[in-house]
Structures are given as structure tokens and as C-alpha cells.
Amino acid sequence: MEAIIIEGLVKSYGPNVAVDHANLHIDEGTVFGLIGPNGAGKTTILRSLLGIIPYDSGKVLVSGTDMRRANPQLKLKIGYLPQRAAFQEWKTTEQVLLSLGRLSGLEKTYLKERVDEVLELLGIEEYRSRKVGKLSGGTMQKLGFAQAILHEPSVLILDEPMAALDPSSRFLFKKIIKESRALGTTILFSSHILSDIEDLADSVGLLQQGKVRYSGTIAGLKKEVDLRSELMVEVVDDKGEWASVRLPGVDIRQPSPGYLVVHLSDVTQWDVMVPKIMEALMNAGCHIRSFNRREPNLEDVYMAYVGGSN
């Protein structure tokens, strides 16, 4: 069953079209990643989905309900972490969670238990009594994530959730996202950190200039772009001997001094050709330090798809 359906979504700001007839279908209990350049429309889609901003036309359904007509009870089933979390600076971390938990309809006894749980889960128990205005950027982001999951939503919307985090905090966020998915939560998040998308997402939507250029699995996107695996070879005392190597179906290039990149016209022949390539390079006089086969990652695919735009 589909937890989120977006069809023909259009949102303009004056003469500028931010989202142009976007279509996205997201299955229950999956993680969906939104990727695209700055200004592609990612945040606008998320805010339209949440009802934070009105959209011009189209259809947005969450759990089968039109978000334009959604009652408050449905919206309580959604958790949201904005790109820049902000709270009343004079409140303590615990007071923020208690206030937001009451607004989310949590009963007093369970609310206190739940606040303790999320503070421990995010590793910010020591900041329980610290005022928001005294928190670091990373801790503020953790507090934002804590409030997003406090009421155990069935749908979780995250806008650049790990952009300001150190490696250990990013690992923690990813762990929580994976655990939430295992419990059946549907998660939609945007990120410029493509390795995080590749680690977490079951499917992705690639946006460019307000349009959804692709929506589906990462494997499907890689297949559509048709990037091939390559052999990376590190050579010592390179004097250009590699340029004399000629093998059928083998293309050898040097992207930077000391490194060679090898492509095959027939990618099914890697096991047969790698020994022949190494032998030919050594016979030509190359001193090989290391070599390994590299598969294209999501960043390679993304840059190929959007044509290298920033």
C-alpha cells in the first residue's frame, strides 16, 4: 500500500515555478530519498506535503487522505524535522519536548516516559535542563529529531536531517531511521549527502528545475544512466609506459598522475581481462602499486544524470 501519493503537484512563487507537475508514490514502511541541486524543489515538496504552504494544484495524499482536507488527528501521525530546527530559546530541552508532546496529544504519564526515551535514544540526556539558546548546532539538530519521533509517527518527513552532524551523530541518525523503517514507519527525506541516501533509501526521486526527472530504485537509476564499472590502477614512477598498451575492447586513461582508469567495452569479461591488462601493463614497464575494480556509486550516477550541475 502507498503511504504517500503526490500527483501533478504545482507550486509557484510569483512568476517562478518551484515545483512543476511533480509525481511521487511512496510505499508504506519504506525509506524514500529526495535528491537534486539547490533550488530543485525538494523543500517545497516536503512543505506542501505537510500543509505548511499551500500549493497551486495537484493532489497530495497521506494514508489515503487529502492533506488539504486533513483533520488534525491525521497530521498528528506525521513527524517533521525541518532543515533548520528552531525552538523557544528560553525553554530547556526537556520543556521543549514536553510542550510539543502535549500538542501532539500524548497523555501526561506516557509523555514523561517518552521524553526520557528519546533523550536517551539521541544521546542528549545531559542537556535535559540546558536552555535551547545554549545548545550547539549538532545538539539542536538532535533535539529536532527527538521532537519529530516523540509521538511515534507513522510517517516521518526529514529535510536535510544530517547536514550539520559529525560522523558519529550521522551514524546514530541512520541507525534510528533504519530501526524506524523496521517498525513500519514510512520515511521521506531530502539530502545533499548522497552516500547517506545510498545507505538508507529503498527508492529515490531525482529533482531538477522543479521536475521529477526520475523516481524509483537506485539500481534502476544506475541502469538508466548506464555507467559502467572501472578498474583503478595506481602506478609508481609513471613515465607514460601505459600509453603503449593496446588490447581489444580495453580503454586506458590517466585522470591524474600516477593513476589509471580502465574501461571494458564488454563488462562481462572483467574476470578474463584483468589478468591480461595487468600483464600487458607490466610488460610495457609500468610499476603497479595497487589495483581494484570500482562500481559507480550514487554520486557518479547523479552527476551524470544532471549533467554536472552544482
MARVEXDREN-757756 format. One record per residue (C-alpha): residue number from 1; x, y, z; residue in three letters. Coordinates in nm, 3 decimals, always signed. Layout:
{k->NUM c1->X c2->Y c3->Z r->Ala}
...
***
This chain:
{k->1 c1->+0.000 c2->+0.000 c3->+0.000 r->Met}
{k->2 c1->+0.118 c2->+0.352 c3->-0.076 r->Glu}
{k->3 c1->+0.159 c2->+0.579 c3->+0.225 r->Ala}
{k->4 c1->+0.225 c2->+0.897 c3->+0.023 r->Ile}
{k->5 c1->+0.087 c2->+0.989 c3->-0.317 r->Ile}
{k->6 c1->+0.182 c2->+1.314 c3->-0.491 r->Ile}
{k->7 c1->+0.034 c2->+1.369 c3->-0.837 r->Glu}
{k->8 c1->+0.058 c2->+1.674 c3->-1.062 r->Gly}
{k->9 c1->+0.185 c2->+1.895 c3->-0.778 r->Leu}
{k->10 c1->+0.244 c2->+2.255 c3->-0.885 r->Val}
{k->11 c1->+0.374 c2->+2.533 c3->-0.663 r->Lys}
{k->12 c1->+0.482 c2->+2.878 c3->-0.780 r->Ser}
{k->13 c1->+0.624 c2->+3.179 c3->-0.603 r->Tyr}
{k->14 c1->+0.509 c2->+3.465 c3->-0.821 r->Gly}
{k->15 c1->+0.643 c2->+3.404 c3->-1.173 r->Pro}
{k->16 c1->+0.886 c2->+3.135 c3->-1.053 r->Asn}
{k->17 c1->+0.767 c2->+2.773 c3->-1.069 r->Val}
{k->18 c1->+0.927 c2->+2.587 c3->-0.776 r->Ala}
{k->19 c1->+0.756 c2->+2.252 c3->-0.837 r->Val}
{k->20 c1->+0.630 c2->+2.163 c3->-1.184 r->Asp}
{k->21 c1->+0.372 c2->+1.878 c3->-1.201 r->His}
{k->22 c1->+0.562 c2->+1.652 c3->-0.963 r->Ala}
{k->23 c1->+0.457 c2->+1.288 c3->-0.920 r->Asn}
{k->24 c1->+0.580 c2->+1.065 c3->-0.637 r->Leu}
{k->25 c1->+0.443 c2->+0.739 c3->-0.497 r->His}
{k->26 c1->+0.595 c2->+0.610 c3->-0.173 r->Ile}
{k->27 c1->+0.513 c2->+0.269 c3->-0.027 r->Asp}
{k->28 c1->+0.435 c2->+0.212 c3->+0.340 r->Glu}
{k->29 c1->+0.728 c2->+0.114 c3->+0.557 r->Gly}
{k->30 c1->+0.996 c2->+0.228 c3->+0.312 r->Thr}
{k->31 c1->+1.261 c2->+0.499 c3->+0.305 r->Val}
{k->32 c1->+1.242 c2->+0.739 c3->+0.011 r->Phe}
{k->33 c1->+1.523 c2->+0.986 c3->-0.062 r->Gly}
{k->34 c1->+1.483 c2->+1.316 c3->-0.248 r->Leu}
{k->35 c1->+1.794 c2->+1.437 c3->-0.429 r->Ile}
{k->36 c1->+1.864 c2->+1.729 c3->-0.659 r->Gly}
{k->37 c1->+2.055 c2->+2.058 c3->-0.689 r->Pro}
{k->38 c1->+1.981 c2->+2.357 c3->-0.467 r->Asn}
{k->39 c1->+1.655 c2->+2.516 c3->-0.574 r->Gly}
{k->40 c1->+1.527 c2->+2.197 c3->-0.740 r->Ala}
{k->41 c1->+1.209 c2->+2.200 c3->-0.528 r->Gly}
{k->42 c1->+1.285 c2->+1.942 c3->-0.257 r->Lys}
{k->43 c1->+1.191 c2->+2.154 c3->+0.044 r->Thr}
{k->44 c1->+0.884 c2->+2.293 c3->-0.135 r->Thr}
{k->45 c1->+0.756 c2->+1.940 c3->-0.194 r->Ile}
{k->46 c1->+0.808 c2->+1.849 c3->+0.171 r->Leu}
{k->47 c1->+0.633 c2->+2.162 c3->+0.297 r->Arg}
{k->48 c1->+0.345 c2->+2.118 c3->+0.054 r->Ser}
{k->49 c1->+0.308 c2->+1.761 c3->+0.173 r->Leu}
{k->50 c1->+0.286 c2->+1.880 c3->+0.532 r->Leu}
{k->51 c1->+0.038 c2->+2.157 c3->+0.458 r->Gly}
{k->52 c1->+0.284 c2->+2.423 c3->+0.574 r->Ile}
{k->53 c1->+0.250 c2->+2.607 c3->+0.244 r->Ile}
{k->54 c1->-0.049 c2->+2.595 c3->+0.007 r->Pro}
{k->55 c1->+0.017 c2->+2.452 c3->-0.337 r->Tyr}
{k->56 c1->-0.137 c2->+2.575 c3->-0.661 r->Asp}
{k->57 c1->-0.274 c2->+2.249 c3->-0.799 r->Ser}
{k->58 c1->-0.237 c2->+1.875 c3->-0.787 r->Gly}
{k->59 c1->-0.309 c2->+1.604 c3->-0.535 r->Lys}
{k->60 c1->-0.129 c2->+1.515 c3->-0.211 r->Val}
{k->61 c1->-0.247 c2->+1.212 c3->-0.015 r->Leu}
{k->62 c1->-0.109 c2->+1.071 c3->+0.309 r->Val}
{k->63 c1->-0.252 c2->+0.736 c3->+0.415 r->Ser}
{k->64 c1->-0.529 c2->+0.792 c3->+0.161 r->Gly}
{k->65 c1->-0.633 c2->+1.131 c3->+0.298 r->Thr}
{k->66 c1->-0.616 c2->+1.457 c3->+0.101 r->Asp}
{k->67 c1->-0.383 c2->+1.682 c3->+0.302 r->Met}
{k->68 c1->-0.585 c2->+1.989 c3->+0.204 r->Arg}
{k->69 c1->-0.877 c2->+1.845 c3->+0.394 r->Arg}
{k->70 c1->-0.686 c2->+1.652 c3->+0.658 r->Ala}
{k->71 c1->-0.811 c2->+1.674 c3->+1.014 r->Asn}
{k->72 c1->-0.566 c2->+1.749 c3->+1.296 r->Pro}
{k->73 c1->-0.567 c2->+1.385 c3->+1.410 r->Gln}
{k->74 c1->-0.415 c2->+1.271 c3->+1.081 r->Leu}
{k->75 c1->-0.148 c2->+1.538 c3->+1.094 r->Lys}
{k->76 c1->-0.051 c2->+1.411 c3->+1.439 r->Leu}
{k->77 c1->+0.058 c2->+1.088 c3->+1.270 r->Lys}
{k->78 c1->+0.330 c2->+1.279 c3->+1.082 r->Ile}
{k->79 c1->+0.668 c2->+1.373 c3->+1.227 r->Gly}
{k->80 c1->+0.871 c2->+1.655 c3->+1.074 r->Tyr}
{k->81 c1->+1.229 c2->+1.772 c3->+1.108 r->Leu}
{k->82 c1->+1.285 c2->+2.098 c3->+0.915 r->Pro}
{k->83 c1->+1.615 c2->+2.189 c3->+0.758 r->Gln}
{k->84 c1->+1.686 c2->+2.428 c3->+1.043 r->Arg}
{k->85 c1->+1.518 c2->+2.329 c3->+1.367 r->Ala}
{k->86 c1->+1.431 c2->+2.626 c3->+1.592 r->Ala}
{k->87 c1->+1.270 c2->+2.637 c3->+1.935 r->Phe}
{k->88 c1->+1.196 c2->+2.893 c3->+2.205 r->Gln}
{k->89 c1->+1.543 c2->+2.976 c3->+2.335 r->Glu}
{k->90 c1->+1.439 c2->+3.034 c3->+2.696 r->Trp}
{k->91 c1->+1.299 c2->+2.682 c3->+2.734 r->Lys}
{k->92 c1->+1.506 c2->+2.384 c3->+2.837 r->Thr}
{k->93 c1->+1.546 c2->+2.078 c3->+2.616 r->Thr}
{k->94 c1->+1.302 c2->+1.884 c3->+2.834 r->Glu}
{k->95 c1->+1.047 c2->+2.167 c3->+2.838 r->Gln}
{k->96 c1->+1.052 c2->+2.182 c3->+2.457 r->Val}
{k->97 c1->+0.975 c2->+1.812 c3->+2.429 r->Leu}
{k->98 c1->+0.705 c2->+1.823 c3->+2.696 r->Leu}
{k->99 c1->+0.533 c2->+2.116 c3->+2.525 r->Ser}
{k->100 c1->+0.544 c2->+1.960 c3->+2.180 r->Leu}
{k->101 c1->+0.441 c2->+1.623 c3->+2.317 r->Gly}
{k->102 c1->+0.126 c2->+1.775 c3->+2.470 r->Arg}
{k->103 c1->+0.047 c2->+1.943 c3->+2.137 r->Leu}
{k->104 c1->+0.083 c2->+1.602 c3->+1.974 r->Ser}
{k->105 c1->-0.179 c2->+1.461 c3->+2.209 r->Gly}
{k->106 c1->+0.041 c2->+1.242 c3->+2.426 r->Leu}
{k->107 c1->-0.102 c2->+1.169 c3->+2.771 r->Glu}
{k->108 c1->+0.091 c2->+1.312 c3->+3.066 r->Lys}
{k->109 c1->+0.223 c2->+0.986 c3->+3.212 r->Thr}
{k->110 c1->+0.325 c2->+0.836 c3->+2.880 r->Tyr}
{k->111 c1->+0.467 c2->+1.171 c3->+2.764 r->Leu}
{k->112 c1->+0.717 c2->+1.178 c3->+3.051 r->Lys}
{k->113 c1->+0.828 c2->+0.824 c3->+2.972 r->Glu}
{k->114 c1->+0.856 c2->+0.902 c3->+2.604 r->Arg}
{k->115 c1->+1.064 c2->+1.216 c3->+2.665 r->Val}
{k->116 c1->+1.307 c2->+1.008 c3->+2.869 r->Asp}
{k->117 c1->+1.324 c2->+0.752 c3->+2.588 r->Glu}
{k->118 c1->+1.404 c2->+0.998 c3->+2.308 r->Val}
{k->119 c1->+1.656 c2->+1.191 c3->+2.516 r->Leu}
{k->120 c1->+1.841 c2->+0.865 c3->+2.578 r->Glu}
{k->121 c1->+1.797 c2->+0.748 c3->+2.219 r->Leu}
{k->122 c1->+1.952 c2->+1.068 c3->+2.079 r->Leu}
{k->123 c1->+2.221 c2->+1.079 c3->+2.348 r->Gly}
{k->124 c1->+2.121 c2->+1.421 c3->+2.483 r->Ile}
{k->125 c1->+2.013 c2->+1.331 c3->+2.839 r->Glu}
{k->126 c1->+2.289 c2->+1.554 c3->+2.979 r->Glu}
{k->127 c1->+2.124 c2->+1.855 c3->+2.809 r->Tyr}
{k->128 c1->+1.783 c2->+1.790 c3->+2.962 r->Arg}
{k->129 c1->+1.797 c2->+2.103 c3->+3.178 r->Ser}
{k->130 c1->+2.001 c2->+2.319 c3->+2.943 r->Arg}
{k->131 c1->+1.825 c2->+2.609 c3->+2.771 r->Lys}
{k->132 c1->+1.786 c2->+2.584 c3->+2.397 r->Val}
{k->133 c1->+1.979 c2->+2.906 c3->+2.342 r->Gly}
{k->134 c1->+2.287 c2->+2.739 c3->+2.492 r->Lys}
{k->135 c1->+2.282 c2->+2.428 c3->+2.271 r->Leu}
{k->136 c1->+2.533 c2->+2.362 c3->+1.993 r->Ser}
{k->137 c1->+2.415 c2->+2.321 c3->+1.634 r->Gly}
{k->138 c1->+2.454 c2->+1.944 c3->+1.644 r->Gly}
{k->139 c1->+2.263 c2->+1.911 c3->+1.971 r->Thr}
{k->140 c1->+1.990 c2->+2.136 c3->+1.835 r->Met}
{k->141 c1->+1.958 c2->+1.903 c3->+1.537 r->Gln}
{k->142 c1->+1.928 c2->+1.606 c3->+1.772 r->Lys}
{k->143 c1->+1.656 c2->+1.788 c3->+1.965 r->Leu}
{k->144 c1->+1.478 c2->+1.849 c3->+1.635 r->Gly}
{k->145 c1->+1.494 c2->+1.479 c3->+1.553 r->Phe}
{k->146 c1->+1.376 c2->+1.394 c3->+1.905 r->Ala}
{k->147 c1->+1.060 c2->+1.605 c3->+1.866 r->Gln}
{k->148 c1->+0.996 c2->+1.456 c3->+1.521 r->Ala}
{k->149 c1->+0.984 c2->+1.100 c3->+1.655 r->Ile}
{k->150 c1->+0.848 c2->+1.180 c3->+2.003 r->Leu}
{k->151 c1->+0.487 c2->+1.089 c3->+1.921 r->His}
{k->152 c1->+0.586 c2->+0.778 c3->+1.722 r->Glu}
{k->153 c1->+0.451 c2->+0.897 c3->+1.386 r->Pro}
{k->154 c1->+0.363 c2->+0.655 c3->+1.108 r->Ser}
{k->155 c1->+0.511 c2->+0.896 c3->+0.851 r->Val}
{k->156 c1->+0.838 c2->+1.080 c3->+0.909 r->Leu}
{k->157 c1->+0.945 c2->+1.378 c3->+0.695 r->Ile}
{k->158 c1->+1.309 c2->+1.487 c3->+0.727 r->Leu}
{k->159 c1->+1.462 c2->+1.784 c3->+0.544 r->Asp}
{k->160 c1->+1.843 c2->+1.754 c3->+0.527 r->Glu}
{k->161 c1->+1.849 c2->+1.570 c3->+0.862 r->Pro}
{k->162 c1->+2.223 c2->+1.501 c3->+0.875 r->Met}
{k->163 c1->+2.373 c2->+1.809 c3->+0.711 r->Ala}
{k->164 c1->+2.516 c2->+1.963 c3->+1.031 r->Ala}
{k->165 c1->+2.619 c2->+1.644 c3->+1.209 r->Leu}
{k->166 c1->+2.956 c2->+1.488 c3->+1.287 r->Asp}
{k->167 c1->+3.023 c2->+1.130 c3->+1.170 r->Pro}
{k->168 c1->+2.916 c2->+0.963 c3->+1.496 r->Ser}
{k->169 c1->+2.588 c2->+1.159 c3->+1.506 r->Ser}
{k->170 c1->+2.519 c2->+1.077 c3->+1.141 r->Arg}
{k->171 c1->+2.570 c2->+0.710 c3->+1.223 r->Phe}
{k->172 c1->+2.321 c2->+0.744 c3->+1.510 r->Leu}
{k->173 c1->+2.060 c2->+0.915 c3->+1.290 r->Phe}
{k->174 c1->+2.094 c2->+0.646 c3->+1.025 r->Lys}
{k->175 c1->+2.058 c2->+0.375 c3->+1.288 r->Lys}
{k->176 c1->+1.734 c2->+0.532 c3->+1.415 r->Ile}
{k->177 c1->+1.598 c2->+0.570 c3->+1.061 r->Ile}
{k->178 c1->+1.668 c2->+0.204 c3->+0.986 r->Lys}
{k->179 c1->+1.505 c2->+0.095 c3->+1.313 r->Glu}
{k->180 c1->+1.201 c2->+0.313 c3->+1.241 r->Ser}
{k->181 c1->+1.162 c2->+0.158 c3->+0.896 r->Arg}
{k->182 c1->+1.182 c2->-0.191 c3->+1.053 r->Ala}
{k->183 c1->+0.888 c2->-0.093 c3->+1.275 r->Leu}
{k->184 c1->+0.681 c2->+0.008 c3->+0.970 r->Gly}
{k->185 c1->+0.738 c2->+0.383 c3->+0.963 r->Thr}
{k->186 c1->+0.737 c2->+0.548 c3->+0.620 r->Thr}
{k->187 c1->+1.025 c2->+0.792 c3->+0.588 r->Ile}
{k->188 c1->+1.072 c2->+1.063 c3->+0.326 r->Leu}
{k->189 c1->+1.392 c2->+1.264 c3->+0.350 r->Phe}
{k->190 c1->+1.596 c2->+1.501 c3->+0.138 r->Ser}
{k->191 c1->+1.974 c2->+1.519 c3->+0.148 r->Ser}
{k->192 c1->+2.275 c2->+1.651 c3->-0.038 r->His}
{k->193 c1->+2.484 c2->+1.375 c3->+0.122 r->Ile}
{k->194 c1->+2.436 c2->+1.114 c3->-0.148 r->Leu}
{k->195 c1->+2.621 c2->+0.842 c3->+0.044 r->Ser}
{k->196 c1->+2.352 c2->+0.870 c3->+0.315 r->Asp}
{k->197 c1->+2.080 c2->+0.835 c3->+0.053 r->Ile}
{k->198 c1->+2.254 c2->+0.527 c3->-0.086 r->Glu}
{k->199 c1->+2.287 c2->+0.378 c3->+0.264 r->Asp}
{k->200 c1->+1.924 c2->+0.431 c3->+0.361 r->Leu}
{k->201 c1->+1.683 c2->+0.474 c3->+0.072 r->Ala}
{k->202 c1->+1.478 c2->+0.195 c3->-0.082 r->Asp}
{k->203 c1->+1.383 c2->+0.436 c3->-0.362 r->Ser}
{k->204 c1->+1.480 c2->+0.786 c3->-0.473 r->Val}
{k->205 c1->+1.330 c2->+1.082 c3->-0.651 r->Gly}
{k->206 c1->+1.567 c2->+1.298 c3->-0.855 r->Leu}
{k->207 c1->+1.451 c2->+1.658 c3->-0.894 r->Leu}
{k->208 c1->+1.584 c2->+1.916 c3->-1.135 r->Gln}
{k->209 c1->+1.434 c2->+2.259 c3->-1.202 r->Gln}
{k->210 c1->+1.116 c2->+2.166 c3->-1.018 r->Gly}
{k->211 c1->+1.054 c2->+1.848 c3->-1.218 r->Lys}
{k->212 c1->+1.084 c2->+1.488 c3->-1.101 r->Val}
{k->213 c1->+1.329 c2->+1.351 c3->-1.355 r->Arg}
{k->214 c1->+1.334 c2->+1.002 c3->-1.205 r->Tyr}
{k->215 c1->+1.150 c2->+0.811 c3->-0.935 r->Ser}
{k->216 c1->+1.232 c2->+0.451 c3->-0.849 r->Gly}
{k->217 c1->+1.506 c2->+0.231 c3->-0.710 r->Thr}
{k->218 c1->+1.871 c2->+0.335 c3->-0.704 r->Ile}
{k->219 c1->+1.951 c2->+0.025 c3->-0.909 r->Ala}
{k->220 c1->+1.702 c2->+0.141 c3->-1.171 r->Gly}
{k->221 c1->+1.858 c2->+0.486 c3->-1.183 r->Leu}
{k->222 c1->+2.204 c2->+0.335 c3->-1.229 r->Lys}
{k->223 c1->+2.072 c2->+0.120 c3->-1.511 r->Lys}
{k->224 c1->+1.907 c2->+0.419 c3->-1.679 r->Glu}
{k->225 c1->+2.227 c2->+0.623 c3->-1.671 r->Val}
{k->226 c1->+2.428 c2->+0.315 c3->-1.783 r->Asp}
{k->227 c1->+2.756 c2->+0.393 c3->-1.609 r->Leu}
{k->228 c1->+2.998 c2->+0.104 c3->-1.612 r->Arg}
{k->229 c1->+3.236 c2->-0.033 c3->-1.354 r->Ser}
{k->230 c1->+3.602 c2->+0.055 c3->-1.397 r->Glu}
{k->231 c1->+3.943 c2->-0.072 c3->-1.296 r->Leu}
{k->232 c1->+4.150 c2->+0.172 c3->-1.090 r->Met}
{k->233 c1->+4.526 c2->+0.120 c3->-1.119 r->Val}
{k->234 c1->+4.792 c2->+0.303 c3->-0.915 r->Glu}
{k->235 c1->+5.135 c2->+0.312 c3->-1.078 r->Val}
{k->236 c1->+5.475 c2->+0.420 c3->-0.938 r->Val}
{k->237 c1->+5.734 c2->+0.623 c3->-1.129 r->Asp}
{k->238 c1->+5.489 c2->+0.673 c3->-1.413 r->Asp}
{k->239 c1->+5.667 c2->+0.766 c3->-1.735 r->Lys}
{k->240 c1->+5.369 c2->+0.708 c3->-1.963 r->Gly}
{k->241 c1->+5.454 c2->+0.346 c3->-2.049 r->Glu}
{k->242 c1->+5.084 c2->+0.257 c3->-2.018 r->Trp}
{k->243 c1->+5.007 c2->+0.454 c3->-2.335 r->Ala}
{k->244 c1->+5.168 c2->+0.182 c3->-2.546 r->Ser}
{k->245 c1->+4.929 c2->-0.089 c3->-2.424 r->Val}
{k->246 c1->+4.678 c2->-0.200 c3->-2.686 r->Arg}
{k->247 c1->+4.415 c2->-0.461 c3->-2.602 r->Leu}
{k->248 c1->+4.087 c2->-0.522 c3->-2.788 r->Pro}
{k->249 c1->+3.788 c2->-0.369 c3->-2.608 r->Gly}
{k->250 c1->+4.010 c2->-0.203 c3->-2.345 r->Val}
{k->251 c1->+4.026 c2->+0.174 c3->-2.292 r->Asp}
{k->252 c1->+4.302 c2->+0.307 c3->-2.061 r->Ile}
{k->253 c1->+4.311 c2->+0.669 c3->-1.950 r->Arg}
{k->254 c1->+4.506 c2->+0.873 c3->-1.696 r->Gln}
{k->255 c1->+4.280 c2->+1.113 c3->-1.497 r->Pro}
{k->256 c1->+4.570 c2->+1.224 c3->-1.274 r->Ser}
{k->257 c1->+4.944 c2->+1.150 c3->-1.239 r->Pro}
{k->258 c1->+5.008 c2->+0.805 c3->-1.100 r->Gly}
{k->259 c1->+4.657 c2->+0.674 c3->-1.158 r->Tyr}
{k->260 c1->+4.499 c2->+0.490 c3->-1.449 r->Leu}
{k->261 c1->+4.133 c2->+0.418 c3->-1.518 r->Val}
{k->262 c1->+4.047 c2->+0.118 c3->-1.734 r->Val}
{k->263 c1->+3.709 c2->+0.056 c3->-1.900 r->His}
{k->264 c1->+3.592 c2->-0.251 c3->-2.089 r->Leu}
{k->265 c1->+3.353 c2->-0.246 c3->-2.381 r->Ser}
{k->266 c1->+3.217 c2->-0.583 c3->-2.258 r->Asp}
{k->267 c1->+3.169 c2->-0.567 c3->-1.880 r->Val}
{k->268 c1->+3.105 c2->-0.942 c3->-1.861 r->Thr}
{k->269 c1->+3.475 c2->-1.001 c3->-1.938 r->Gln}
{k->270 c1->+3.628 c2->-0.847 c3->-1.625 r->Trp}
{k->271 c1->+3.748 c2->-1.177 c3->-1.475 r->Asp}
{k->272 c1->+3.909 c2->-1.278 c3->-1.803 r->Val}
{k->273 c1->+4.061 c2->-0.941 c3->-1.889 r->Met}
{k->274 c1->+4.201 c2->-0.813 c3->-1.558 r->Val}
{k->275 c1->+4.499 c2->-1.058 c3->-1.557 r->Pro}
{k->276 c1->+4.569 c2->-0.974 c3->-1.923 r->Lys}
{k->277 c1->+4.555 c2->-0.599 c3->-1.850 r->Ile}
{k->278 c1->+4.794 c2->-0.632 c3->-1.554 r->Met}
{k->279 c1->+5.034 c2->-0.844 c3->-1.761 r->Glu}
{k->280 c1->+5.028 c2->-0.600 c3->-2.051 r->Ala}
{k->281 c1->+5.093 c2->-0.300 c3->-1.823 r->Leu}
{k->282 c1->+5.387 c2->-0.472 c3->-1.652 r->Met}
{k->283 c1->+5.532 c2->-0.588 c3->-1.985 r->Asn}
{k->284 c1->+5.516 c2->-0.226 c3->-2.100 r->Ala}
{k->285 c1->+5.727 c2->-0.126 c3->-1.799 r->Gly}
{k->286 c1->+5.462 c2->+0.001 c3->-1.556 r->Cys}
{k->287 c1->+5.532 c2->-0.047 c3->-1.186 r->His}
{k->288 c1->+5.192 c2->-0.125 c3->-1.031 r->Ile}
{k->289 c1->+5.135 c2->-0.042 c3->-0.665 r->Arg}
{k->290 c1->+4.767 c2->-0.140 c3->-0.643 r->Ser}
{k->291 c1->+4.454 c2->-0.204 c3->-0.844 r->Phe}
{k->292 c1->+4.086 c2->-0.253 c3->-0.769 r->Asn}
{k->293 c1->+3.756 c2->-0.267 c3->-0.950 r->Arg}
{k->294 c1->+3.521 c2->+0.020 c3->-0.868 r->Arg}
{k->295 c1->+3.145 c2->+0.018 c3->-0.921 r->Glu}
{k->296 c1->+2.966 c2->+0.350 c3->-0.991 r->Pro}
{k->297 c1->+2.803 c2->+0.496 c3->-0.680 r->Asn}
{k->298 c1->+2.502 c2->+0.723 c3->-0.649 r->Leu}
{k->299 c1->+2.719 c2->+1.036 c3->-0.672 r->Glu}
{k->300 c1->+2.859 c2->+0.921 c3->-1.008 r->Asp}
{k->301 c1->+2.509 c2->+0.847 c3->-1.135 r->Val}
{k->302 c1->+2.370 c2->+1.177 c3->-1.004 r->Tyr}
{k->303 c1->+2.643 c2->+1.385 c3->-1.169 r->Met}
{k->304 c1->+2.597 c2->+1.201 c3->-1.498 r->Ala}
{k->305 c1->+2.220 c2->+1.246 c3->-1.483 r->Tyr}
{k->306 c1->+2.211 c2->+1.617 c3->-1.405 r->Val}
{k->307 c1->+2.496 c2->+1.693 c3->-1.641 r->Gly}
{k->308 c1->+2.740 c2->+1.809 c3->-1.377 r->Gly}
{k->309 c1->+2.526 c2->+2.096 c3->-1.245 r->Ser}
{k->310 c1->+2.603 c2->+2.212 c3->-0.890 r->Asn}
***
